[in-house]
Amino acid sequence: MLVQWNKYAERLGQKGLKIMESILLINDPVLNGTSITYELPNEGSKLEFESQMNALLGHLRGHLHNHDITIEVIVNEKVEAKRSFNDQDRYNRLHEINPNIELLRSTFGLDLPT
């Protein structure tokens, strides 16, 4: 689910919808059965998210072959945006999403810039 969520965000960014892309990448959604819970830092982000939520649901339902998926949005003013600040943080985040990145790194002898 997280991979499809991130692909959708990336596709929005490529279409020029940078605000919606950044809203989708503020936090990782939490999956509980067929319900996705997503925390946002403020009411404005929630309104923007909800305006595009049907398209996101359509994407997730289609790609995950599950039409029971729902999204619940929670506003938590105390949520801090999770941002990667250096190359190691970015690599760790990518590794969380797809552990096979380590195989790619070792196969091609890649190192993180210092």
C-alpha positions in Angstrom: 0.0 0.0 0.0 2.8 2.4 0.9 4.5 1.8 -2.5 1.3 2.7 -4.4 0.8 5.7 -2.1 4.3 7.0 -2.9 3.9 6.3 -6.6 0.7 8.3 -6.7 2.4 11.2 -4.9 5.2 11.1 -7.4 2.8 11.1 -10.3 1.1 14.2 -8.9 4.4 15.9 -8.6 5.2 15.1 -12.2 1.9 16.7 -13.2 2.8 19.9 -11.3 0.6 19.3 -8.3 3.5 19.9 -5.8 1.3 20.9 -2.9 -0.7 17.7 -3.0 2.5 15.7 -3.5 4.0 17.2 -0.4 0.8 16.6 1.6 0.9 12.9 0.7 4.5 12.7 1.8 4.2 14.5 5.1 3.6 11.2 7.0 3.3 7.6 6.3 -0.3 6.3 6.2 -1.2 3.6 8.7 -3.0 0.6 7.3 -5.4 -1.3 9.6 -7.3 -4.0 7.7 -8.9 -2.1 4.8 -8.9 1.3 6.6 -6.1 3.8 6.0 -5.5 6.3 8.8 -3.6 9.4 7.7 -2.5 12.2 10.1 -2.1 15.8 8.8 -0.6 18.8 10.7 -3.5 21.2 10.1 -7.0 21.8 8.9 -5.8 23.4 5.6 -3.9 20.3 4.7 -6.9 18.2 5.5 -9.1 20.3 3.2 -6.7 20.0 0.3 -6.2 16.3 0.9 -9.9 15.7 1.0 -10.4 17.5 -2.3 -8.2 15.0 -4.0 -9.0 12.0 -1.8 -11.4 10.3 -4.3 -8.7 10.2 -7.0 -6.2 8.7 -4.5 -8.8 6.1 -3.4 -9.5 5.1 -7.0 -5.7 4.7 -7.6 -5.2 2.6 -4.4 -8.3 0.5 -5.0 -7.4 -0.3 -8.6 -3.8 -1.1 -8.0 -4.3 -3.0 -4.8 -7.4 -4.8 -6.2 -9.4 -4.0 -3.1 -12.5 -1.9 -3.4 -13.1 -1.9 0.4 -10.3 0.5 1.2 -11.3 3.7 3.1 -9.2 6.6 4.3 -9.7 8.4 7.6 -8.0 11.8 8.0 -6.9 12.9 11.4 -5.7 16.5 12.2 -2.9 16.5 14.8 -1.5 19.9 15.3 1.5 18.3 17.0 2.6 16.2 14.0 6.0 17.2 12.8 6.8 16.7 9.2 9.3 13.8 8.6 11.9 15.1 6.3 15.2 13.6 5.3 18.0 16.1 5.7 21.1 14.3 4.5 22.0 11.5 2.2 22.1 8.8 4.9 18.6 9.8 6.1 17.3 9.6 2.5 18.9 6.2 2.1 17.5 5.0 5.3 14.0 6.2 4.3 14.3 4.4 0.9 15.5 1.3 2.6 12.4 1.3 4.8 10.2 1.5 1.7 12.1 -1.1 -0.2 14.8 -3.2 1.5 16.1 -4.4 -2.0 17.9 -1.1 -2.3 20.7 -2.6 -0.3 21.1 -5.3 -3.0 21.2 -2.6 -5.6 23.8 -0.6 -3.7 26.1 -3.6 -3.1 25.7 -5.0 -6.6 27.0 -1.9 -8.2 29.4 -1.0 -5.4 27.7 2.3 -4.7 28.5 4.4 -1.6 26.7 7.3 0.0 28.4 10.6 -0.6 30.1 12.0 2.5 
